[in-house]
């Protein structure tokens, strides 16, 4: 008998190459959380949230916890979660998103062992904390958001000093936390991260799954299985999702003809491009562009959702 499978959304954030940090702040983030988006979702990057107002429930994997104003939510990449308001209420969350791997590589790239240890600790678990119990962490989150909203000299440098301190605090918070997964699985995780980076750099090429497997020194069969275990989607689905994300970026940022956008995104035929575009966005490329043009500063401009089943026994 087939297992019941829950729909989950993969929200892929396209991070700035120069500065792998996004900050979503301000009163436009006062809203009814969970309305119209009842499914769990996960990101390819770290999400740090602070609740300014309201109350409700945070769902992390199979665990549910209440939140109220002053809550700090620390959610590593690939952790399924959702935020749900109390019925009839509005909450106000502000968010910091960080590509931890890219950021630590930039800051401490000469010390690979340090980067790996910090990244593993930061990504080892989720946390829902009370800000009053962690004033140093709350202060840094506030400082990152406030500095981002400044138009002052050295804003990025000052903000990034706060980001560095915040990430190190998170790593220290998790220093006594031991993953239950054996080392062989942690090694596989690192190989999949390497594969995701390779896809991100070479998606426009005529990639075959065998090429991706060879890049991380796996057989194609083993690679397909490990990739699905880690990402809950096939490598082909992920590759197509990255290509569609790039196509959406080109649709919004350029006036290139759709045929050229398809080619630059890595699709060899228009039929394959159109089929995949509709599968991931539920719209044709031109309709999607018309709907989202001018909205690239909103969350819709940063993400494409890939809806995939999530096996309840694995979370």
N, C-alpha and C positions, 0 to 999 in steps of 0.2 A: 504493500500500500504506500502511495506517495506521501511524503511528509508535507505538512502544511507549510506554506512559504509566505512570508510577509513581504510586501512591497517596500523597498527602501530606495531613497534617492541619493545619487552620488552627485554632489555639488562641487564642480571643479572650478577653482579660482585661478584666474590667469594673473599671476603675480608680476609686478614690475621687475624687470631684469636688474635694474640698477639698485633697487631698494625693495627687497622681498617682504614688504610690510604693507598691510592695508588697515585703515582705521575707519570704522563706521560709527559716527557719533552725531549727537544733536537730537532735537526733539522729533525729527521725522521718524526716529526709531521707537517712539511711543505708539504702540499698536496692540492688537489682539494677537498674541503669538499662538500659533497652531491653527488659526482660522485659515481654511483653504489649503493647508499643508499639514494634514494629519499624520503623514508617514514619517518614520524615522529617516534621518539622512546622515551622511558622513562627508567629510571634506578630505582633500589631499594635503591639507596644511593644519597647523595648530590654531585653535580658536580659543581666545581669552575673552570672557564676557563679564561685565559688571552690571548688576541690576540696580538702577537708580530709584525706580518706583514699582509698586505692584507686588503681586504674589502669584504663585501657581505651582506647577510641577515641572521638574526636569526629569526626562527619561534618558537614562544611559544604558544602552544595550538592554538587559532584562531587568534593570533596577530603576525604581522610581523614588525621587526625593523631592520634598517640598522646598520651595525657595521663597524668599521675601526680599525687600529692599536691603541692599548691602551684601547680597550674595556675590561670590566670585566663582565663575564656572571656568574650569581649565580642561579643555577637551583636545586630546592629541589627534593627529591625522588618523583616518580610518576607524574612528570610534562612532558607531551609530548612536544618534541622540535626537532629542526634540525638546522644544520648550512649549509648554501649554499653560495659558492663563487660567486663573480661576474663572468660572462662568460669569459673564457680564462685566469683567474687569479688563483694564488696560495695563500693560506693563511697559516699562522703559528700560531697555538694555542698550548698552554701548559695547562695541566689539573691537578687538585687535586681532588680526590674522597675521601669522608669521610662517613663512617657509623656513622651518627650523634648520633643515639641512643646508639650504643655500646660505642662510644668515651665518651659521656657525662656521661654515667653510670659508666664508669671506673674512670673518673676524679672527679665526684660529686655524686657518687651513694648514699652517706649518706643523701643527700638532694633531695628527690624525687620530691618535689614541684618545686625546682629550675630547675632540669633536664627537667621536663615536660614543664615548661614555656619557657625555652630556645629552646627546640626541636620544640614546636609549633610555636614560632616566626621565627625560621630559616626556617621551612617548610611552612610558610604561603603564600609565593609568590615567583615568579621569579623576577630577576632584571637584566637589562643590563645597566651598569654604565660606565661613562668615568673615566679612571684612574686618569686623572688630577684633577677631582673633588673629588677624594677619595684617596689621597696620602698615608694615613695610611693603608688602605686596600690593595692597590697595593704593598706597602712595605712589608707587611706580606706575601702576595702571593709570591713575589719574594724571600723572605727569606726562605719560606718553600721549594721552588723548589731548590734554591741554596744549602741549608743545606742538602737536600736529596741526592744531587749529591756529597757530601763530603764523604770521607772515614776517618773521624776523630772520636776520642773518644767522647762519649756523643752526637753523631749526632742525635739519635732518641729523646733523652730528650730535646735537644735544639729545634729541629724541632717541637716537640709536644707543646712546650711553645708558638711557633708562631701559631700553629693550634688553640690552646685554645683561644688566643687573637683574631684570625680571626673569629672564631665562635661567640664569644661574640660581636664583632663588627657587625656581620650580625644580631644577635638578637636585638641589639640596633637600627640598621637601620630600622628594622621592628616593633619597639615598638609601633608606632602609627597606624599600619595597623591592621584593624579588619576584620576577616573573615566574609563573609556574611552568611556562613553556621551556622545554629543554634547549640546549645550545644549538642543536641542529636546526631548530625552527628559527632562532634568532639569525643564524647564518643565512637561511633562506630569505628572511625578511630583507637582509642587506642586499642580497642578489636581486630581489624584486625592486628595491629602491634604485639600484643601478640600472635595471632594465627600464624603469619608468623614466629615468633621466635620459637614457639612450633614445627612447621613443620621442621624448620631448625635443631632442636635438635633430632627429632624423626622420620625423613623421612624413616629410614631403617627398622622401625617396621611395622607391619601389621596394618596400620592406616585405620580407617573407617571415613567417613565424620561425623558420629555421635560422634566419639571421639573428633574431632576437635571442633564441636559445643559445646559439654559438657565442654571442656576446657575453653571456654569463656562464659559459662552460657547462651547459646542461644538454641532455638529449632533448629533442623536440617534444617527445611524449611526456617526459618528466617536467619540462618547463611549462607545458600547458596545464598540467595538474597542479603544480606549485603556484602558478600565477592565479589560477581560479581559487585555490585555497586562501591566498593572501588578499585578493582583490574582489572575490565573489563575482567575477566576470571573466570572460575569456580574453586572452591577449588581443584577439582580433577586434572584439567589442571596444576594448580600451583604446586601441590604435585609432579606430574609426571615430571614437568620441573626441580624442585629441585633435584629429583632423577637422571635425565639424566645429570644434571650438575655434580653431584658427580661421575657418571659413567665416564664422560669425564675426570674428574680429575684423577681417578684411571687408566684409559687407558693411560694417558700421564705419570703418575708418577710411575707406577708399571708394572710388567710383569705378573700379575695375569691372569688366564684364564678368558675369557669373561663370562662364566657361574658363576664364583665366584664374578666377578664384578657386575653382574646383581643382585645376591643375596644380596651383601653388600650395594647395592644402594636401596634396598627395593622392588625389583620385585620378585614375587613368581614363575613366569614361564618365560621361554626364549621367548616364542611367544609374551607375553605382553611387555617384555623388547625391543625386536627387533622392534616391531610395534611403540612403543613410541620413541625409539631412532631415527628411520628414520623420524618420524613425526616432530621432533624438529631440526634435523640436515640435513635432506635430504640425509643421507648416512648410510651405515651399520656401526656398531661399529669398525670393523677392517679397513675399508676404511677410516673412520674418523681419526683413530689413525695414519695411514700411512700418511695422509695429514697433520696432525697437529703436529706430533712428531718433536721436535726440535724447535717448534715455540711458546713454552709456555711463552716466555718473551714478546710476542706481545699481542695486545688486543684480538686476537683470542683465546688466552689461558685462558682468564678470563671470557668469556661470552658465553652464549647460548641464541639464540634469539627465542622468542615465538611470532609468528605473530598472532595477534588477531584484530578483528574489533574494531573500536572506534566510538561510537555514537557521531556524530557531535553536537547534541543538549546538550550533557553533559559537553562539555569543555568550 
